[in-house]
Amino acid sequence: MSNLIGQSLGRYHILEQLGEGGMATVYKAYDTRLERDVAIKIIRRNAFPPDQLERILKRFEREAKALAKLSHPNIVGVIDYGEHEGAPYLVLEYLPGGTLKKRMDQPMPWQEAVRLLIPIADALDYAHEQKVIHRDVKPANILLTKKGLPMLSDFGIAKILEMEDGQTLTGTGMGVGTPEYMSPEQGLGKEVDGRADIYSLGIIFFELITGRKPYTADTPMAVILKHTTDPLPRPSRFIPNLPESVERVLLKALAKDPKDRYLDAGTFATALEKLTSGNQSRATASEQPVRAMDDSSETMDTFATNLQTVPETNTRQKAPARRMPASVLVKPALANNRKIAFGLGALGLIVVCLVVFLRIGSLLVSMGGLAVTEVSVVTEVPFITEAPTVTETPRMKGNDGMTLLYVPAGEFTMGSNTGLDDVKPVHKVKLDAFWIDQTEVTNQLFSSFVSATGYQTDAEKAGSSYGLEWVETNGADWQHPTGPGSNVSSRDQHPVIHVSWNDAATYCSWAGRRLPTEAEWEKAARGTDGRMYPWGNESPNNGLLNYNNNVGDTTEVGKYPDGKSIYGAYDMSGNVWEWVNDWYSETYYQSSPSSNPSGPNSGEYRVLRGGSWYYTDNVRSAVRGENLPTDTGFDLGFRCARSQP
C-alpha cells in the first residue's frame, strides 16, 4: 500500500503518518464533515492470505460494528470503518498525547503506575462485560490525552486478524498479539478470555515500575516459551523497597494459570485501588531475595514502639538466578533451556510444554502424600532487650578446615506472625543437637575442593551467571565474579558466590557434612529467645552486618563480630544468601512437624536464608528466600552443617 499522505479516504483527508507496524499503518487525518482530527488505522492487505481476503473483509465489518458500540471514558472510540483498495480501516478518536510506550524511558514510582492502570483495568472490565476481549494489551495501545489520561486502543484488532478455525491470517499458526505481553495460554494458541488481558496489563505494570520486560529473547517463539515456562522475576529484586502488597497483586495478575489470576478485570482494578487507598506498609526491612522472602511491614523505628508483639514483616523477592522454574517455572532463565528455546519452532514449544505439565503433575502427586501434622501457634514473642549470655560454644574442625559450632538440642521459636504468609505461623520446633559452620564457605575452601575433585559448577557449565541487578553476565562464575577479566586472587576469605544449590550440596558432602535444614539454620541464627536478628533486636546498621550495598561488594567472612549469633556464627544476616537443604513451600509451616522438620518431600525451589550485601531488606532471621537448585548469582553462597554423632 502506497503512502497515503495528502490523499483522501472519503471524507477523511490524510495529514501525516503516526506509526507503522507489521499489520497496519496509522495516520492522522482530518474529518471534513465533522471538522476534527481523527486517527485512521489501515490494516495491510498483504497481512492476509489472498484466498481469505473476502472472508476477512466481512469479518472486519462485523467486528468493527461491535467495537463501535463500546462506550467507556477510557476506551478510544471507533468512529467509522471502511475499505481502501481492498484494505480495511478503522477511524478512531485522535489523541495528541502519544502512546504510553513513548513515556516509558525510565521506571516510574509504583503509585503512579497504579493510578495510570486503574482506568485501563476498568476499561477492560467494561469491554469484557460486552463480550469483547482485547488480546493485544500493550503500551503502544494505551494512548494519552493532552492531560495525560490513559485510553485503551485497538480493541478487537487481534481477533479480526484471526480466522474462525483458530489459525491466524499471518499463516504462523500462533495467536496474534505481541509476544512480550502475551499470556501463556494465548501464546500456545488456546482459547482465551478476559484473564489473558489481565496478564498483559500485569506485564505492563511490571515494566512500568522496573523499567524492564520480565521476558525477552531473540525470537518471538522464544519469548512465548518463557511466558509459558519461566517463573516471573521478582519485581522486588529490581525495586528493593517495593511494598510486599504491591508485589502480591502483581504476582497474582501474572500467574501462569488463568485460574490463579484475578477472576476478572474489575477485581484486578479493585486490588489496585486498595494499594493506594491506605497505608502501604513497606516490608519492614527485611526480605527480598531469592524467590526471596522477607520481612516487610513496619519500619524499624515503628517496630521499636511496639515491643510487645515484636512484629516481623516479610517482603519476598525472588532471587535471580539464571533459571527459575518454569511457569512454574524458571526466571531469568536457565541458561541451557534458554539456548534451546531460541531454536525451537512450534513443535518444540509443544514438547517443552508437555514436559513441564508432566513434571507438574508428578509434583502434585508426590506432594499429595505429605502428612499433615498439628503445629502449636505462638501469638506473642517476648521482646529481648539484652542478648542472653551463654557459656562458650563448643567448637571443632571440619575435614576442610572449617570451624564448626555446636548447637545443643532443644526447642526454639520459628517463623513470624507478620509479613508474608510463608513465614506464618510462629511455631515451636524441637531439634536434635547439630554442628554448623562458623562462617560461609570461602573462595579458599571452595578452591581446595575444586582442586581435589576437578568439580565444575553449574555457572561454569552454563557459561554465565547473574551479576548486579540480575543481569545475566557471560563468563561469570565463582572464579570470575564479575565476568571475564575478574578473579578471586585477592578474595580468598570472601564467601564463594555464583554457586547453585547443587554446587553447595556437593561441596558439603565432599567435606563430610551436609547443608543445614531450614530449621537448623534459623535456630543457629536466632537462638532460643525469639530475637529478630542474630545479634538481638537492634535495628540493622553498618557495624553489625554487610547489607544495603554499604561497601559495594561481599566482605571477608567474620568481619562483623558484633553481628554474630548467640552461638558464634558470623554473617548469618547479610553478605550472601545461604542455601539450605529444604525444598520450598509457601504453606509448609502450616503443617510442618514439630520435631526436626526437614521441609517438603519435593518441590521446584530450594530455600535460601539470611539476605545479602546488596539489599536493605531480607536480613531478618525469619525471612525465607527460594530459587531453583540450579540458580546462581552474585550474592548466592552457603555454609554447611552436620548432625551430632
N, C-alpha and C positions, 0 to 999 in steps of 0.2 A: 504494500500500500504506500503510495507516494505521500510526501509531506503535504499536509492539508492547510498549512498556514496561508491565510488570505482567501481561502475558498469558503463557500457556504454550504451547509447541510440543511436545506430547507430554510427555516427562519434563524438558524444559528450560524453566525459568522465567526470563523476560526481566527483567533488572535495570536496565540502562541502555544508552544508545546510545554506542558508542565512536567511530564515524566514519561518514561517508557520502560516497559518490562518485557518479559518473554512472551506474554499472552496479549498484551494490549498497550495502546498508547493513549495518554491523557492530554487533552488540550483545554486551554481556556478559550471560551467563546462568548459571544455577545448575543443574547436573545433579543432579536429585533422587535418581537411582538410585545414582550413584557418589559423590555428596556432594562435588562440587568445582565450581569455576568453569570455564566454558568460553567460547569466543567463537563466535558464530554469524554467518556471512556469508550474507545473504539477497539473492539476485540478483533484481532487479526484473522483473516480468512485462512492464512497458512497454518493456523493453530489447529485447524480441523482437517480430518481426512476428507478428500473430495466427495466420497460416496456418502458421507454423513452430513454434508453441509445443509441440505434441505431440512432434514430432521432437526438439526441443531437450531436453525433459524426459527422453527416452530416452537421448539422448547424455550428458546430465548424469549420469545414473545410471552409465553405463558409465565415464565419466571419473573420477567420484568413487571408484568401486571401485579403479581403477588408482592414484589418488592415495593412497588409504588403505594401499596396500601399501608406500609409500615409508617407509623407516625409517632415519633418519640423525639424529645428535645435533644437527645444525644446521638441520633442516627441521621446521617447525611441523607436527605430526602431524594428519591428518584422522581424527577420532574417529567421525563418523557423517554421514549425509546424509539429506535428506528433502524434503518439499514442503509448502508452506503456502499455501493458497488459490491454487494454480497456480504459485506462485513457488518455485523450487528453493533449497535452502540447504545449506551445509556447516557442520558442527560441528567446531571446531578447538580445539587447546590454547589456553588463555588465558595470555598473558604480560603481567604487570603493568608491565613496564619501558617500555612505549610503543614508538614506532617510531623508526628511525634518523632519519627526516625531522625529527622534533621536536628532535633533538640537533644539527642542522646549522645552528646560528645563526651560526657562525663557522668559519673554516678550522681544521683540526687538523693537527698535525705528520704528515709522511708516514709516519713509523714507526708511529704509532698507527693511521693509516688502513690500512696494510698488515696489521697484526695483526688488525684488525677484518674485513678482507675475505678473508683466507686461509680461514677456516672456511666462508665463503659460497661461495668458489670450489670447495672440497672438496665442499660440498653439491650444487652444480651438476654436478660431475663424477660424483657418485654417481647423481643423477637422470638424467643423460644416458645413463649405462650401462643404466638401466632403460627407456630409450627415451622419457623424459619431458622435454620442452622447456618451460621456464618461460614465455617470451615476454613477460613484463612485470616484469623485474627492475628495481626502483627503490627509493629509500629508504623509501617508505611501505610496502613489502612486506618490509622487513627489520625484524623485531621484536627487542626486547631483553629478556632475563631480568632479574630483580632484581639479579643480579650484573653485568649489562651484557654478557652473552654474546649474540652475534648469532644470529638464527634466521630462515631464509628462509620466507616465507609465500606463499600464493596460487599455488602450483604449478598449472599447467593451467587456470586460470580463463580466460585469454585464448583458449585452444584451445576451451574449452567454448562461448565466445561466437562461434565461427566456424562457418560451415556447411561441409559436406564439399566443396562446389564452389568454395571459396576466397572466396566472398562473406562478408560479415560480417553478424551479426544486427542491427547498427545501421543497415544499409542504406547505409553510406557507400562500400562497395567498397574500403575501406582496412584494412590489417591492424590487428587490435585490439591495443592496447598504449598506452603513454604516449609521445607524440612526443618529449619531451625526452630519453628514454632508449632510443629505438628505433633499431635498426640500419638502415643504408641499405636492405638487402635486404628487411627486414620492412616498412619504410615504403613500398616500391614494390610490396608485395603478392606478393613472390616466396616460394618455398618456403624455409623456414628450418631450421637445425639448431642444435646447441649453440653454435656460434660467434656466433650472434645474442645469446645470453645473455652470452657473454664480452664482447661490445661494450657491452652495457648495464651490466655490472659495471664496465667501464672508465670509462664516463661517471660512475658514482658515485664512483670513485676520483678522477677529475679534480675533481669538485665538492667532495669532502671536503677535498682539500688546497689548492684555490684559492679556495674559498668562492663559486664561481660555476659555472653550467652552461656548457658550451662553445658550445651553440647555443640561442638564444632568438629569438622573433619574435612577431608579433601574432596569428598564426593557426596551428593545428596543421599545415596543409599547408605553410606557410612554414618551420616548424621541420623538417619531414621533408625538405623540399628542401635545407635547409642541411646536414643529416646526409649527404645524397646528393652534394652538390656543393661545399660549403665545406671548405677544409682545416682541420684541427684547430688552434686557437690553441695555441701552445707553452705548456705549463704553467709552464716556467721563466720565461716573461715575467712571470708573476704571483708567482713564488717564485724570486727571484734566486739563492738558494743551493741550489736543488734539485739533488741529485746527477744526473749525466747518466745513470747506470744506472737510476735510478727513472723518469726521463722516457722512456728507451728502452723499458722494459716497458710503460709507459702508451701510448706511441705504437703499439706493436705490437698491443696489445689493441684499439685504436681504429682500426685500419686500415680503410679503406673497403671493400676487397675481402676477403671472408671468408677467401680462400686465404692472405692475408698476415697473418692473426691467428694466435694460438696454435692449435695443432692441436686441443686440447681443453682443458676447464677444469682438468683435473689438471695439464697442462703450465703453464697460467697460474698455478695455485697454487704450483707449484714455483718459478717465476720470482719470485713474490712472496716466498717463503720465503728465497730466496737474497739478497734485498735486506737482510734483517735478520740473516742468519747470519754475515756477515763485515764487514770494514771497508768502508764505503761512501765511497770517495774522492770528495771534492767536486771538481767541476771545478776544477782548480786555478785558479782565478782568472781565468778569462778568457773566457768566451764565453757568449753567451747570446742575443742577439737575432737577429732577423730571420730568419727561419726560423732564425734565428740559430744560429751555431755557434761554439763557443768552447772554450777550454781548461778542463780541469777534472779534475784528478785528485789533485794534491797541493797542499798549501798552499805559499805561497812560502817559509816557513821550512823546511819539509821539503825543498823543492826545493833550497834552498841547501846542504843536506848531501849532495846527490847531484850534485855538479858535473860528474861525468864524463859523464853521459848527457844532461844538460840536458833532462829530460822536460818535455813540454808537454802539458797535457791540454786537452780540449775539451769544452765544455758547450754544446750548442746551444740556441738559443732562437729562436723564430720571431718575427720582428719583425712586429709587428702591422701592420696596415695595413688599411685599410678593406676590403681584399679579400684573400683568399687563395685559392689555387687550389682549384678545385673539387675535390672528392674528391681529388681530385686536384686539389685544388681551391680553396677560397677562404676564408680565415679569417674573421676578423671581417669580414666580408662586403663585397663590393664594393657600394658604395652603390647603384649603379644596379641591379645584379642583385637586391639585397635588396628594393628598392622594387617591382620587377617581381614578385618571388616572392610578396609578400604578396597580390597579386591573382590568383594562379594557382589554378586548380582542378585536378582530376586530369589533364585533358588537357594543361594547361600543364606539369605536372610531367613527363609523359611526353616532351613536346617538349624541355624543358630537358635531361633526362637523355640523350636521343638525341644532342643537340648535344655534350654532354660526352663521351659514349662515342665519337662520331665523331672528336672532337678528339683524344682519347687515341689512337685508332687511327692517325691520321695522324702523331702524335708518335712512336709506336713505329716506324712505317715509316721516318720520316726519320732517327731515331736509329740505325736498324739499319744505315745505310750508313757509320757512323763508322769510320774506320780505327783499328786497334789498333797503337799504337806502343810499342816497348820503352822502359822508363824505368829509369834507374840508381837503385838504392836506397842511401841513406846510413844506416848503422846508428848512427853516433855523430857528434855535432856538438860541436866543441871549445867549452868554456865560456870566454867572454871576460870578463876581469876589468877591463879598461880599454878605453874606446872608442878605436879606432884613429883616428889623425889623418888628415885628407885636406887637400889643397890647397883653396883657396876654390872653391866650386861656381860654375860659370858661370851667369849669370842673364840673362834678357831679359824684356821686357814683352809681354804679350799684347794683342790688339786691344781688349780690355775694360779694360785697365789692370792686370790681374793680373800679379804677378811669377812667372815660370816658372823652375824649377830644372833644371839639366842632369843627367841620369843616364847615365853612359857605358855603352857596350856591354860585354858580358861575361857571365860565369857567376855565378850565386848559388845558394844553397841554399834550397829552397822546401818548405813543409809541415812536418809534425811526425810523429814515430813514436809519440806517445802522444796520448790524447784520442779524439775522435770519429773514426770511420772516414773521414769526408770530408776530413780533413787528412793522411791517410796515403796512400802512404809519403813519407818525406822523399826528395827527388829533386833533382838538379841541373838547372837551366834556363839556357839561354843566351838573352839578349835583345839586340836591336839598341839603339842609343842612343835616348833619348827625353827629352822635357821634361815636367815635372809641376808643377802649381800649387803655390806655396809654402804656401797656406792653403786652407781650404774656401771655396767661393764664398759671399760675404756678402750680406746683405739689400740693401746699397747697390748692389752689382754686379747682382744679380738685378732690382732695381727699374729700373736703366738698361735692361736687356734688355726688360722688360715695357713700359716707356715707348716704346722704339724699335719694338716689334713688335706691341703690343696683345695679347700672349700671355696665355692663361688656363690656369691649372694644372688638373691633374686634380682636386685637392681643391676648387677653386673651382667646377668644373663639377658635382661631386657634391654640393656644399653641406655637406660635412662632412669631418672627418679624425680621426685618433686622437690623443687627448690623454693625459695621465698615466694610468697603469695600463691603458692601451689601452682607455679608454672612448671610444666614438665621440662626438665633440663636434660638434654642428651649428654651422655657421658658422666652424669652424676652418680656416685656410689660412695661406699664408706671410705674408700681411699682418695676419692676426688669429691669432696663435699659440695663444691660449687661448680663442678663440671671439669672438663679437660683443662689442664694447666694448674689446677689446685691440688694440694696434697695434705697429708696429715703429719708431716715430718716434725712439726712443732706443736702437735696436738696429742701427744702420747696419753696425757691424763684427761683429755676431754672424753665425754661419753661417745661411743661409737654411734653413728647415725646412718640413715639410709638403709636400715635393716628391717626386714619383714618379720612377722611372727614366726614364719618358718625358719628364718635365719637364727632368731633368738632361741627358739626351742632346740635347734640343732647344736648351738653353742653350749647351752646349759647341759644337754645330755653328754656332750664331749667332756665337760668339766665335772661330771659326776653329780650333777644337780638337775633341776627342772625349773620351769617358770613357776612363780608363786601363783596360787589361786587368787581370785579377786578378793576373797575374804581375808586371806593371809596378808595380802598387800595392804588392805585397809587397816587391819589391826596393827601391822608394823608401822604404819604412818600415824594412826590416831591414838594408839594405846587403848586403855580401858576406861578413860574418864570422859569420853564423848566430845573431845575437843574438835574444833573445825579444821585445824591445820596441824602439821607435825609439831610445831613449836608451841601450840596453845590456841588462844582465841584472838590474839593481837592481829590487827589488820596487816596484810602483806606489805612489806616495804623492801627497799633495795638492800637492806642489811641482812635480810632473812633468806632471800632466795633470788634466783636469776629468773626474772619474768618481765613482762611488759616491754620487751625489746630494750631493756635498760642498758645492756652492754653490746647489743647488736650481734650476739653470737652465743653459742654454748660457752660455758666456762669449765675449767678443770673441776673434776668431781671433788666434793668436800670443801669447796671454797666458802661455804656459808655455815660455819659451825653453830651459829646461833639459831639456825633454822632446822637443825636435826630433830629427829623424832625422839620420843621418850626412850626408845631402845638404842638410840645412837645412829640411826640410818640417815645418811645425808641425801639431800636433793630429792626428797620424795614429793616436793612441790616445785614445779618449775624445772628449768634446764632442758630435759627432754621428756616427752610422753614415754611411758613404760608399758611394754606388752605384758599381759598376764595370761595365764593359761586358759581361762574360761571362754566358752562361746558366749556371745552377747544375746540377751533377750530383754526387751523393754519391760516385760512383766515378770521377770524371774523372781524378784524379791517378794512378790505376792504369794508365792508358793514354794519358796526355797527351803531346803532342810534347815533345821535349827542347829545341826551338828555337822561340822566340816563340809559346808556346801562347796561344790566344785563346778557349778554352772550347768546349763542345759547339756543334754547329750549330744546335740548337734546344732548347727546354725550356719549363717552366712558370714558373720563377722566375729572377730575376736576382740576382747576388751582391752583398752589401754587406760592407764591411770596417771594422775599427777600433773597434767598440764605441761607447758613448756616455756622456754625463754622468750618466745615471740609474742605471747598473748598475756593480757591482763587477767582474763578470766580463766576458769578451768583449773585453778590451783587448789581448790578446797579438796580435802581428802575424801569426801563422799562422791565427788564427781566421777562419772563414768564416760569413757570415750569408746569408740569402736571403729574398726576398719577391717577390710578383708585381710586374711592371713598373708596375702602376697603384697600388700600395700607397703610402700617405702616412702620416706620423705625426710626433709631437712631437720625435723625435730622428733623423730621416732627412734627410741632406743629401748633398753631393757636392763633388768637385773635378775638374778637367779635366786632360787631358794632350794631347800632340801628338808625332808622330814627328819624328825628326831629319830636316830637309830634305835 
